[in-house]
Amino acid sequence: MSHRLPPLGALRAFEAAARLGRMTAAADELSVTPGAISRQVRQLEQHLGVALFGGSKARPTLTPAAHVLQPVLTTAFAHIADAVREVSDPSRGPLDVACFSTFTVKWLIPRLFDFQAQHPGIEVRLRTTDAGAGAGRMQGDLVITAEAAAGVRDARTEQPLFPEHLGPVLSPELAQRVALHQPADLADPALGPLCLRTRTRRNAWAMWSTAAGVPLPTPSQAAPEFEHYYFTLEAAVRGLGIAIAPWHLVMDDVLAGRLVAPLGFVTSGYDYVVCRRASGPLPRLDVFCDWLQAQARANPVPPGPQGPPSG
């Protein structure tokens, strides 16, 4: 087997034939003869040293090697087509938007229908990144991430979205069984096993206690730890414990009564920001950024921190 890449034409012919299931259909799509498709596929098989099609000419079947190769080629050719569209006409093509997975599920997707209704001609393609603040900055058209509020911003490529607010949330049923009237109540060791933790943000409780000016709740190895914030928040909704959560991720649940926030929220010291690529004008990206800013301004104001009950 050669380690050189096969001819592009052979790869294109095979991809079309494998995806469409017939040589004649591939020939129609690529505006060549069926014989040309067959020759290109044979050339690719010789280059790779493996068979790609089995069965009869009337009913060809894909070999295991073809099942591996075809989806990768289909994705690669789609990316090439997107890039060609992008450089030939910057006003067209999908927008690649990356953000944290829980942010995508809990904040962006519930609001995205509004953008699609206003701008049906602009396709938004979402991907997620959970590698930490600033992750994925150099990939795609736009990244929504969290950065230290005191950080230096590049006004050409960065736009603030909203400050992050953190607070304890729990289900109404659990709130009836535990007494949370002031932040210091969380210092009760009996509540330690109920303080839910998230593996991707293990410092959430420490950040909240620092911002609220209260001692860190007593840690407990019995407290469940979840892989992502989305799992932690769902556990809180189901009454499994108390979560420290950003307001923008739980505001819909709080307003709907699925969660309560008896102690309110405090600023965490992080801002959510929109980081956009700087390579030339991109009108549809301007439109999406303007829409994001409008959605951020429409966020309900989080309830403030609660102090000790008055006598």
Secondary structure, 3 states (H helix, E strand, C coil): CCCCCCCHHHHHHHHHHHHHCCHHHHHHHHCCCHHHHHHHHHHHHHHHCCCCEEECCCCEEECHHHHHHHHHHHHHHHHHHHHHHHHHCCCCCCEEEEECHHHHHHHHHHHHHHHHHHCCCCCEEEEECCCCCCCCCCCCCEEEEEEECCCCCCCCCEEEEEEEEEEEEECHHHHCCCCCCCHHHHHCHHHHHHECEEHHHCCHHHHHHHHHCCCCCCCCCCCCEECCHHHHHHHHHCCCCEEEEEHHHHHHHHHCCCCECCCCCEEEEEEEEEEECCCCCCHHHHHHHHHHHHHHHCCCCCCCCCCCCCC
